[in-house]
Amino acid sequence: MKEKDTKEFNELNSSRRNFIKKIGTAAAGLIIAPYIKPSGILAYDHKKISSFLATVAITDTTNTPADVYTYDDANGGVKQKVKYILDLLDQNQSGKVSALFTKGKKVVMKINMTGGSGNSASFKPNESAKFPDYTITEAMWTHPLVLQAVGQFIIDAGVNPTDLYIVDAFWDTKWQSAGSTAPFGSNDAFGYSDVLKALGCNVVDLNDTTPANITSISTGSNYFNFASFTMNKILQEADVYVSIPKLKQHSAAALTCSLKNQIGAVPQTLYTISNDIGRRGMLHHAHSTDSEWNYLPETICDLHAARPVHLAVVDGIKCSTGGEGTWCTNFAPVTKHVLIAGLDPVAADSVAAKIMGLNPEAKSMNLPLPLKDGTESSSITDNYLYLLNQRGVGTNQLTQIQLVGDGTNMVTSVKKNPYVQLPSKIQLSSNYPNPFNPSTMLVFYVPESEFVTLKIYDITGRQIETLIEGVVPAGEHKLQWSAEGLASGVYLCRMQAKDFSETIKMIYQK
């Protein structure tokens, strides 16, 4: 290393310039996010204790391209955001996420495309002004770019694309027809066929009732309403089941999330009853005297017993309140700016419920009013999250859930666990993603206002860029750094402040 470079590399605040902040932004396309003050920073210095029964990763997409469903963007598109929460979940769960997706595993991704593309006209400004700022993939369906991001993560983890399946019970029976504009059709107007092509995986219609393709799957001895379900064989053959729902309120179950998404795991025609043919009426009430608000939550529990969810990834960037579809009278698209992931689907859905203004811990949850056709008489429904918790499936108790990620502050009015502590000292976290191309996120924490220098070097010790040199306020801080224009290889990020000095290794891989 040259003497000049060595001197600069070892320099520590030689002149504080009267504490004037200096931030370089030109050399490598640095984009600096607004400073974020401390708010539930649970990913740092966490004491691992038995009182936490589950970990849920959550990210805030506000003011990032993910809010407009940009798939791959240096400033944090959907691909980066999904990878961020799944990597973070994996780190905090001792590698259990990556262990799901090893070579040879057969994986299904159950998406949520309720109602079919016939409802898409409600979201097209030229056809209807009802929801001019939203598309059906934003408000009602699992967005194709969220699906693609999850699928790409699974493939990158080791699963062969030929062992990966996108599944749902499709309303659009014409999607396999030549020239179809339905989802996954040859002229798909929604973007799902592009996902299929990008991933190189398979698609299976769970509404297929061909005898050779269906089987009976038991729910065990401790069931509520169904001793078994008739399902597509792919659900029995799969080693890993991933539920990727759109976050929505529901007119009869209160919440659509990874567990309610299971309703679409059985063929509609096999579970239709004469007085309720527009849906799987048999899952809602076997007899006219059955209360839907008792029966449906129990059925959701039975479905999980038949086909347990191994991983939940919830699309709540844009979603809806007031019901599950446009047929609900107070259905209203909203933007919640959130993505959620958890290995415990009860815990993940409980965090999602809280974000939607529901109480996941109560025995019952409030239904959105007015109800979908005005005939329902109940304003509450049994809480299937509570029922599953009572059966030991997962936890709906928020104080038993460790939240990690940059969206922890989105879950408001939650009693903080006394064992979750803010850092007592300065910390520089590992960058994410790593390896990266071309951008990565740098995160550091200072417990009080502090003069900080943050610099980038190449592996020889040559300084590439000064990111921060000045006073920063107390709290967690995030900076997006781009290596665009630089050569692939190892780069070092060095942070210095007071008596603190730490360097992390970052791998730029084109």
Beta strands, then each sheet from edge to edge (+ up, - down):
strand 1: 31-32
strand 2: 54-60
strand 3: 107-111
strand 4: 164-168
strand 5: 202-205
strand 6: 214-218
strand 7: 228-232
strand 8: 240-244
strand 9: 246-250
strand 10: 254-256
strand 11: 311-321
strand 12: 332-342
strand 13: 364-366
strand 14: 380-382
strand 15: 401-404
strand 16: 427-428
strand 17: 439-446
strand 18: 450-458
strand 19: 463-472
strand 20: 475-482
strand 21: 489-497
strand 22: 500-508
sheet 1: 1+ 20- 17+ 16-
sheet 2: 5+ 4+ 3+ 8+ 11+ 12- 2+ 15+
sheet 3: 5+ 4+ 3+ 8+ 11+ 9+ 10-
sheet 4: 6+ 7-
sheet 5: 13+ 14-
sheet 6: 19+ 18- 21+ 22-
end
